[in-house]
Amino acid sequence: MENLKTNMTDREIKTLATYIADTLIKRSISANDNWKADDEMDHLVGELARCMTLQNVYEEREEYEKCAIMKIRVNEINKKLGIDLEDGNENET
């Protein structure tokens, strides 16, 4: 086997790296076009959990103004997630 040595310039290496990165990004986006929506939903669920936890903490501390702010935030997130808790009958049959 012939011993080949190839020296690439920094510019060639950067061009190759950019090509590889662009190709990987295009393939990952085409493989799953819903990743942005999934990521946003995950973020909203995490934010909902955080706000509900804070709401409970503020209620226990009797910090009712902060509790009310968290309740408003929880309702806003629920609307974005399509959860309707206004009528209070979700678990009743």
One Martini backbone bead per residue (centre of mass of N, CA, C, O) as a GRO file, in nm:
protein
   93
    1MET     BB    1   0.097   0.035   0.021
    2GLU     BB    2   0.061   0.360  -0.013
    3ASN     BB    3   0.204   0.648   0.124
    4LEU     BB    4  -0.012   0.900   0.227
    5LYS     BB    5   0.020   1.258   0.221
    6THR     BB    6  -0.187   1.516   0.361
    7ASN     BB    7  -0.210   1.866   0.338
    8MET     BB    8  -0.400   2.090   0.514
    9THR     BB    9  -0.545   2.370   0.532
   10ASP     BB   10  -0.720   2.572   0.730
   11ARG     BB   11  -0.932   2.638   0.516
   12GLU     BB   12  -1.003   2.345   0.439
   13ILE     BB   13  -1.091   2.256   0.720
   14LYS     BB   14  -1.320   2.463   0.755
   15THR     BB   15  -1.481   2.378   0.507
   16LEU     BB   16  -1.527   2.085   0.594
   17ALA     BB   17  -1.664   2.144   0.865
   18THR     BB   18  -1.902   2.303   0.749
   19TYR     BB   19  -2.012   2.080   0.568
   20ILE     BB   20  -2.066   1.872   0.789
   21ALA     BB   21  -2.253   2.042   0.966
   22ASP     BB   22  -2.469   2.104   0.750
   23THR     BB   23  -2.542   1.811   0.689
   24LEU     BB   24  -2.632   1.728   0.975
   25ILE     BB   25  -2.855   1.937   1.006
   26LYS     BB   26  -3.027   1.860   0.762
   27ARG     BB   27  -3.076   1.564   0.849
   28SER     BB   28  -3.209   1.621   1.127
   29ILE     BB   29  -3.446   1.789   1.019
   30SER     BB   30  -3.561   1.580   0.810
   31ALA     BB   31  -3.611   1.351   1.025
   32ASN     BB   32  -3.725   1.591   1.237
   33ASP     BB   33  -3.960   1.849   1.220
   34ASN     BB   34  -4.072   1.848   1.545
   35TRP     BB   35  -3.847   1.946   1.751
   36LYS     BB   36  -3.943   2.231   1.823
   37ALA     BB   37  -4.219   2.159   1.943
   38ASP     BB   38  -4.118   1.962   2.157
   39ASP     BB   39  -3.932   2.162   2.303
   40GLU     BB   40  -4.155   2.364   2.381
   41MET     BB   41  -4.327   2.168   2.546
   42ASP     BB   42  -4.111   2.095   2.752
   43HIS     BB   43  -4.073   2.379   2.857
   44LEU     BB   44  -4.366   2.427   2.953
   45VAL     BB   45  -4.378   2.195   3.156
   46GLY     BB   46  -4.144   2.294   3.332
   47GLU     BB   47  -4.267   2.573   3.395
   48LEU     BB   48  -4.522   2.466   3.528
   49ALA     BB   49  -4.384   2.318   3.762
   50ARG     BB   50  -4.242   2.564   3.881
   51CYS     BB   51  -4.496   2.742   3.932
   52MET     BB   52  -4.647   2.541   4.115
   53THR     BB   53  -4.433   2.527   4.332
   54LEU     BB   54  -4.429   2.828   4.402
   55GLN     BB   55  -4.724   2.851   4.476
   56ASN     BB   56  -4.705   2.660   4.721
   57VAL     BB   57  -4.487   2.811   4.876
   58TYR     BB   58  -4.640   3.085   4.900
   59GLU     BB   59  -4.884   2.970   5.049
   60GLU     BB   60  -4.729   2.864   5.301
   61ARG     BB   61  -4.607   3.170   5.353
   62GLU     BB   62  -4.835   3.382   5.291
   63GLU     BB   63  -4.774   3.486   4.976
   64TYR     BB   64  -5.032   3.595   4.793
   65GLU     BB   65  -4.922   3.767   4.561
   66LYS     BB   66  -4.727   3.556   4.446
   67CYS     BB   67  -4.940   3.337   4.410
   68ALA     BB   68  -5.111   3.494   4.202
   69ILE     BB   69  -4.893   3.515   3.986
   70MET     BB   70  -4.860   3.208   3.948
   71LYS     BB   71  -5.149   3.152   3.865
   72ILE     BB   72  -5.141   3.315   3.607
   73ARG     BB   73  -4.904   3.160   3.478
   74VAL     BB   74  -5.039   2.883   3.480
   75ASN     BB   75  -5.278   2.963   3.297
   76GLU     BB   76  -5.109   3.044   3.051
   77ILE     BB   77  -4.974   2.768   3.008
   78ASN     BB   78  -5.229   2.599   2.982
   79LYS     BB   79  -5.324   2.737   2.723
   80LYS     BB   80  -5.074   2.658   2.550
   81LEU     BB   81  -5.134   2.338   2.614
   82GLY     BB   82  -5.461   2.293   2.626
   83ILE     BB   83  -5.554   2.350   2.924
   84ASP     BB   84  -5.874   2.321   3.097
   85LEU     BB   85  -5.951   2.453   3.439
   86GLU     BB   86  -6.212   2.634   3.476
   87ASP     BB   87  -6.454   2.417   3.538
   88GLY     BB   88  -6.346   2.159   3.723
   89ASN     BB   89  -6.442   1.868   3.542
   90GLU     BB   90  -6.221   1.661   3.444
   91ASN     BB   91  -6.256   1.414   3.678
   92GLU     BB   92  -6.549   1.399   3.612
   93THR     BB   93  -6.852   1.176   3.530
   0.00000   0.00000   0.00000
